[in-house]
Amino acid sequence: MNFHDDTFLGEGGFGRVYKGKLQSTGQVVAVKQLDIYGLQGNREFLVEVLMLSLLHHPNLVNLIGYCADGDQRLLVYEFMPLGSLEDHLHDLPQDKEALDWNTRMKIAAGAAKGLEFLHDKAKPPVIYRDFKSSNILLGEGFHPKLSDFGLAKLGPTGDNSHVSTRVMGTYGYCAPEYAMTGQLTVKSDVYGFGVVFLELITGRKAIDTDMPYGQQNLVAWARPLFNDKKRFIKLADPKLKGKFPTRALYQALAVASMCIQQEAASRPPIADVVTALSYLANQAYDPNKNENGGRLIARNDEEGGKFDLEGSEKEDSPSETASNLNRDIDRERVVAEAKMWGENLREKRRQSEQGTSESSGTG
C-alpha cells in the first residue's frame, strides 16, 4: 500500500494515520501504520486487534481489518469524517465555528455510553486507560466513538479490586491513584472522562503550558472555582459566547466535579454518569428564545415532537444542585434527581400523547 502526504490524517503513539479506500468495496477508511520505533509496539497492536475484534458498540470505532506482514503493521478502521474532539475544541482556526452547547452534551453522553459498555457490558470488564479528547472520534452529526485501544486492559475479576500495571496514558488525564501506584480500576477511566468533560465545558486543554502559572493544569485550575458559586459562569467556554443554559451548566459542572474527585471511591460509576448526561443531552437549548440564558426544550427523538419544560422547570428540576460543588458531592442525590427528571419527562410525554389521542378521538 502506498502512503501519500495528501492522504495523511494525523499521528499518535502508534504511528501515522492515512485516509484510504478499499478497492473491493469503495469504502473510505482510516489506516494506521505502526511506527516500529514508536512509543507503542507489537503488544499494543495485538491488544487493539483483539479488543476491537471482540467489542462492538455504536460508540466504539469499528475495526475493519488489519495487516501483520513482516515488519508491516496496519490497522484499518471506519473513516470518521469530522476528526477528533480535540480538533473541535482547541486551537481552532478563525474560520472554524466552535461547538455549541447541545453538541457538546451530545458528545459527552455518547462517549460516556461507550465507556459504560466497556465497564459494565463487556465480560470481563475492560479498562480503557487512555480516555482523552484526541481519542474521541466524530462521525456525521458529531456522533462520538472511542478509538485507540492499544493501552486497554482487562479489568479485575473475582475478589480483586484492581489491576496492577505499569503507568501508561497521557499526562493530565491519568487518575492520581493510578499515576502514583499503578493500581488501575474502572474509576481511573471515570477520572479521565471527567477531565474530557471539563474540556468540553471550559474549552481548555487538560494541560496547556501556554497558560499562566496556576492555570496550566485544567483540574487544578477548576477545583478552586467549584468552591464559589458566583464563579461558576467563569468555567464556561468563552467561545460559547454566553449561549448556554445556566442551570444545565451547573448540572454539568456537578457531574464533572464528581468524576475528578481525588479519591477513586468518591467517583461515580460510569452508569450513573450516563444517567445524568443522557438527561442533559436530551435538552435542546435554544439561545434565541429569551435573553436570560435561552430556553430548554425536551426532545422526543422517537416522535420528533418537543415538550416545553420552561414553565415547570422550577418544580421538576433540583433546587440547587450547583450548591453541592462547594463540598463533597452527594452522588446518590444528584443521580436520583437526574432519574426524577427523566421520570417527570416521560410522564409529561405520556400525558401529552394521551391528550393528543383523546383530541383525535373527539375530532
C-alpha positions as CSV (number, residue, x, y, z in Angstrom):
1,M,0.0,0.0,0.0
2,N,1.2,3.5,-0.9
3,F,1.1,6.3,1.7
4,H,1.0,9.8,0.3
5,D,1.3,13.1,2.2
6,D,-2.0,14.3,0.8
7,T,-3.8,11.4,2.5
8,F,-2.2,12.0,5.9
9,L,-4.7,12.5,8.7
10,G,-2.7,12.6,11.9
11,E,-0.1,10.9,14.1
12,G,-0.1,9.3,17.6
13,G,1.8,7.0,19.8
14,F,1.0,4.1,17.4
15,G,2.2,5.8,14.3
16,R,0.8,7.7,11.3
17,V,-2.8,7.6,10.1
18,Y,-3.9,7.9,6.5
19,K,-7.1,8.2,4.6
20,G,-7.7,5.4,2.1
21,K,-10.3,3.5,0.1
22,L,-10.9,-0.3,-0.1
23,Q,-10.7,-1.3,-3.7
24,S,-13.1,-4.2,-3.3
25,T,-16.0,-2.1,-1.9
26,G,-15.0,1.5,-2.4
27,Q,-15.4,2.2,1.3
28,V,-13.4,5.1,2.7
29,V,-11.3,4.0,5.6
30,A,-8.6,5.3,8.0
31,V,-5.4,3.3,8.0
32,K,-3.0,3.3,11.0
33,Q,0.6,2.4,10.1
34,L,2.7,1.2,13.1
35,D,5.9,3.1,13.7
36,I,8.2,0.2,14.7
37,Y,10.3,2.7,16.6
38,G,7.4,4.5,18.2
39,L,6.0,4.6,21.8
40,Q,3.7,1.6,21.2
41,G,4.7,-1.6,19.6
42,N,3.6,-5.1,18.8
43,R,1.9,-5.7,22.1
44,E,-0.3,-2.7,21.7
45,F,-1.1,-3.6,18.1
46,L,-2.2,-7.1,19.2
47,V,-4.3,-5.7,22.1
48,E,-6.1,-3.3,19.8
49,V,-6.9,-6.0,17.3
50,L,-8.2,-8.4,20.0
51,M,-10.2,-5.7,21.7
52,L,-11.9,-4.3,18.7
53,S,-12.5,-7.7,17.2
54,L,-14.5,-8.7,20.3
55,L,-16.1,-5.4,21.3
56,H,-18.9,-3.8,19.2
57,H,-20.9,-0.8,20.2
58,P,-22.3,2.3,18.5
59,N,-19.9,4.4,20.5
60,L,-16.7,2.4,19.7
61,V,-14.9,2.8,16.5
62,N,-15.2,-0.2,14.1
63,L,-12.1,-2.2,13.1
64,I,-12.5,-3.3,9.5
65,G,-9.2,-5.2,9.2
66,Y,-5.5,-5.4,9.9
67,C,-2.2,-6.5,8.4
68,A,0.8,-8.1,10.1
69,D,3.2,-9.0,7.3
70,G,6.9,-8.9,8.1
71,D,7.6,-5.5,9.8
72,Q,4.4,-4.0,8.4
73,R,1.6,-3.5,10.9
74,L,-1.6,-1.9,9.7
75,L,-5.0,-1.3,11.3
76,V,-7.9,-0.4,9.1
77,Y,-10.8,1.5,10.7
78,E,-14.0,3.1,9.5
79,F,-13.3,6.6,8.5
80,M,-14.6,9.3,10.9
81,P,-15.1,12.4,8.7
82,L,-15.2,15.0,11.5
83,G,-11.9,14.1,13.0
84,S,-11.3,14.1,16.8
85,L,-13.0,16.0,19.6
86,E,-9.6,17.7,20.2
87,D,-9.8,19.2,16.7
88,H,-13.1,20.9,17.5
89,L,-12.2,22.2,21.0
90,H,-8.6,23.5,20.8
91,D,-6.6,25.8,18.6
92,L,-9.5,26.5,16.3
93,P,-8.7,28.5,13.1
94,Q,-10.6,31.8,12.9
95,D,-13.0,30.5,10.2
96,K,-14.0,27.4,12.2
97,E,-17.1,27.6,14.3
98,A,-16.9,26.4,17.9
99,L,-19.1,23.5,19.1
100,D,-22.4,24.7,20.5
101,W,-23.8,23.6,23.9
102,N,-26.2,21.0,22.5
103,T,-23.4,19.3,20.5
104,R,-21.0,19.2,23.5
105,M,-23.6,17.5,25.7
106,K,-24.4,15.0,22.9
107,I,-20.7,14.1,22.5
108,A,-20.2,13.8,26.3
109,A,-23.2,11.5,26.6
110,G,-22.2,9.3,23.7
111,A,-18.6,8.9,24.9
112,A,-19.9,8.0,28.4
113,K,-22.1,5.3,26.8
114,G,-19.0,3.8,25.1
115,L,-17.2,3.7,28.4
116,E,-20.2,2.2,30.1
117,F,-20.2,-0.6,27.6
118,L,-16.6,-1.3,28.3
119,H,-17.1,-1.2,32.1
120,D,-20.5,-2.8,32.6
121,K,-21.4,-4.8,29.5
122,A,-18.1,-6.4,28.4
123,K,-17.2,-9.6,30.2
124,P,-14.7,-9.3,31.8
125,P,-14.8,-5.5,32.0
126,V,-12.4,-3.5,30.0
127,I,-10.4,-0.5,31.4
128,Y,-9.8,1.9,28.5
129,R,-6.8,3.6,30.2
130,D,-6.4,6.4,27.6
131,F,-9.5,8.4,27.7
132,K,-8.7,11.8,26.2
133,S,-10.2,14.2,23.7
134,S,-7.9,13.2,20.8
135,N,-9.2,9.6,21.2
136,I,-12.8,10.5,20.7
137,L,-13.5,10.5,17.0
138,L,-16.6,12.1,15.5
139,G,-18.8,10.8,12.7
140,E,-21.6,12.5,10.8
141,G,-23.8,14.6,13.2
142,F,-20.9,14.7,15.7
143,H,-21.6,11.1,16.7
144,P,-18.7,10.2,19.1
145,K,-16.8,6.9,19.1
146,L,-13.9,5.8,21.3
147,S,-10.7,4.8,19.4
148,D,-7.2,3.7,20.2
149,F,-7.5,0.6,22.3
150,G,-3.8,-0.2,22.4
151,L,-3.5,0.6,26.1
152,A,-6.7,-1.1,27.2
153,K,-6.6,-3.7,30.0
154,L,-9.0,-6.4,31.1
155,G,-10.4,-5.3,34.5
156,P,-10.2,-7.1,37.8
157,T,-12.2,-10.2,38.3
158,G,-13.3,-12.2,41.3
159,D,-12.2,-10.7,44.6
160,N,-9.6,-8.4,43.0
161,S,-10.3,-4.7,43.4
162,H,-7.7,-3.5,40.8
163,V,-5.2,-4.5,38.2
164,S,-1.6,-3.6,38.8
165,T,0.3,-2.4,35.7
166,R,3.0,0.0,34.6
167,V,1.7,3.5,34.4
168,M,0.7,4.4,30.8
169,G,-1.6,7.0,29.4
170,T,-1.5,10.8,28.9
171,Y,-0.4,13.3,31.5
172,G,-3.3,15.4,32.6
173,Y,-5.8,12.6,32.1
174,C,-4.4,10.0,34.4
175,A,-6.1,9.4,37.8
176,P,-3.9,10.4,40.7
177,E,-4.0,6.9,42.4
178,Y,-3.1,5.2,39.1
179,A,-0.2,7.6,38.5
180,M,1.2,7.1,42.0
181,T,0.7,3.3,42.5
182,G,0.0,1.7,39.1
183,Q,-3.2,0.3,40.5
184,L,-5.8,0.5,37.7
185,T,-9.6,0.4,38.2
186,V,-12.6,1.4,36.2
187,K,-12.7,4.5,38.3
188,S,-9.4,5.5,36.7
189,D,-11.3,5.8,33.4
190,V,-14.1,7.9,35.2
191,Y,-11.4,10.4,36.2
192,G,-10.2,10.7,32.6
193,F,-13.8,11.1,31.4
194,G,-14.2,13.9,34.0
195,V,-11.2,15.7,32.5
196,V,-12.5,15.5,29.0
197,F,-16.0,16.7,30.2
198,L,-14.2,19.7,31.8
199,E,-12.6,20.3,28.4
200,L,-16.0,20.3,26.8
201,I,-17.4,22.7,29.3
202,T,-14.5,25.1,29.6
203,G,-12.8,24.8,26.1
204,R,-9.5,24.5,27.9
205,K,-6.8,21.8,27.3
206,A,-6.1,19.3,30.0
207,I,-2.5,20.6,30.1
208,D,-1.7,23.9,28.5
209,T,1.9,25.2,29.0
210,D,1.0,28.4,27.2
211,M,-1.4,29.4,30.0
212,P,-0.2,31.4,33.0
213,Y,1.2,29.6,36.1
214,G,-1.6,28.1,38.1
215,Q,-3.8,27.7,35.0
216,Q,-1.8,25.2,33.1
217,N,-3.4,22.1,34.6
218,L,-7.1,22.1,33.9
219,V,-8.2,20.1,37.0
220,A,-6.0,22.1,39.4
221,W,-7.4,25.4,37.9
222,A,-11.0,24.3,38.0
223,R,-11.2,22.8,41.5
224,P,-11.0,26.1,43.4
225,L,-13.7,27.6,41.2
226,F,-16.1,24.9,42.4
227,N,-15.9,26.4,45.8
228,D,-17.5,29.7,44.8
229,K,-20.9,29.5,43.1
230,K,-20.5,33.1,41.8
231,R,-17.6,32.0,39.7
232,F,-19.3,29.0,38.0
233,I,-20.0,31.1,34.9
234,K,-16.3,31.7,34.5
235,L,-15.9,27.9,33.9
236,A,-17.9,28.1,30.7
237,D,-16.0,28.2,27.4
238,P,-15.8,31.9,26.2
239,K,-16.2,30.5,22.7
240,L,-19.9,29.7,23.6
241,K,-20.4,33.5,23.9
242,G,-22.8,33.0,26.7
243,K,-25.1,30.8,24.7
244,F,-25.7,28.0,27.3
245,P,-28.4,27.3,29.9
246,T,-27.2,28.3,33.3
247,R,-29.0,25.5,35.2
248,A,-27.6,22.9,32.8
249,L,-24.1,24.4,33.2
250,Y,-24.4,23.8,36.9
251,Q,-25.5,20.3,36.4
252,A,-22.7,19.6,34.0
253,L,-20.2,21.0,36.5
254,A,-21.6,18.8,39.2
255,V,-21.0,15.7,37.1
256,A,-17.5,16.8,36.1
257,S,-16.7,17.6,39.8
258,M,-17.8,14.1,40.9
259,C,-15.7,12.4,38.2
260,I,-12.5,14.2,39.1
261,Q,-12.7,13.5,42.9
262,Q,-9.2,12.9,44.3
263,E,-10.3,9.6,45.9
264,A,-11.4,6.9,43.5
265,A,-14.1,5.6,45.8
266,S,-15.8,9.0,45.7
267,R,-16.2,9.0,41.9
268,P,-19.5,7.7,40.5
269,P,-19.7,4.5,38.3
270,I,-19.9,5.4,34.7
271,A,-23.5,4.2,34.6
272,D,-24.6,7.0,36.9
273,V,-22.8,9.5,34.7
274,V,-24.6,8.2,31.7
275,T,-27.9,8.6,33.5
276,A,-27.2,12.3,34.3
277,L,-25.7,13.1,30.9
278,S,-28.5,11.4,28.9
279,Y,-30.9,13.9,30.5
280,L,-28.7,16.9,29.7
281,A,-28.1,15.7,26.1
282,N,-31.9,15.3,25.6
283,Q,-32.4,19.1,26.3
284,A,-32.5,21.1,23.1
285,Y,-31.2,24.5,24.1
286,D,-32.4,27.4,22.0
287,P,-30.5,30.6,22.7
288,N,-32.9,32.7,20.8
289,K,-36.0,32.2,22.9
290,N,-35.2,34.7,25.6
291,E,-32.4,36.9,26.9
292,N,-31.8,35.1,30.2
293,G,-29.8,32.2,29.0
294,G,-32.2,30.8,26.4
295,R,-34.7,28.0,26.9
296,L,-34.6,24.3,27.4
297,I,-36.9,22.1,25.4
298,A,-37.0,18.4,25.9
299,R,-36.6,16.4,22.7
300,N,-38.7,13.4,22.0
301,D,-36.4,11.7,19.5
302,E,-38.8,8.8,18.8
303,E,-41.8,11.0,17.8
304,G,-39.9,14.1,16.6
305,G,-42.0,16.2,19.0
306,K,-40.9,18.8,21.5
307,F,-42.2,19.4,25.0
308,D,-41.6,22.8,26.6
309,L,-40.3,22.4,30.1
310,E,-39.7,26.1,30.7
311,G,-42.9,26.7,32.7
312,S,-42.4,23.7,35.0
313,E,-38.6,23.8,35.3
314,K,-38.6,25.0,38.9
315,E,-40.7,22.2,40.3
316,D,-39.3,19.5,38.2
317,S,-35.5,20.3,38.5
318,P,-33.4,20.1,41.6
319,S,-33.5,23.3,43.5
320,E,-29.8,23.9,43.8
321,T,-27.6,21.1,42.5
322,A,-24.8,23.6,42.0
323,S,-24.5,24.2,45.7
324,N,-23.2,20.7,46.1
325,L,-20.0,21.8,44.4
326,N,-18.6,23.6,47.4
327,R,-18.4,20.4,49.4
328,D,-18.1,16.7,48.8
329,I,-20.7,16.0,46.1
330,D,-23.6,13.8,47.2
331,R,-23.5,11.5,44.2
332,E,-26.6,9.5,45.1
333,R,-28.8,12.6,45.4
334,V,-27.7,14.1,42.1
335,V,-28.3,10.8,40.3
336,A,-31.7,10.4,42.0
337,E,-32.6,13.9,40.8
338,A,-31.5,13.1,37.3
339,K,-33.6,10.0,37.3
340,M,-36.5,12.0,38.7
341,W,-36.2,14.5,35.8
342,G,-36.3,11.6,33.4
343,E,-39.4,10.1,35.1
344,N,-41.2,13.5,35.1
345,L,-40.2,14.0,31.4
346,R,-41.6,10.5,30.5
347,E,-44.9,11.3,32.4
348,K,-45.2,14.6,30.5
349,R,-44.7,12.8,27.3
350,R,-47.3,10.2,28.2
351,Q,-49.9,12.8,29.2
352,S,-49.2,14.8,26.1
353,E,-49.6,11.7,23.9
354,Q,-52.8,10.8,25.8
355,G,-54.2,14.3,25.3
356,T,-53.4,14.2,21.6
357,S,-55.1,10.8,21.2
358,E,-58.2,12.0,23.0
359,S,-58.4,15.1,20.8
360,S,-58.1,13.0,17.7
361,G,-60.8,10.7,19.0
362,T,-63.3,13.5,19.6
363,G,-62.4,15.3,16.4
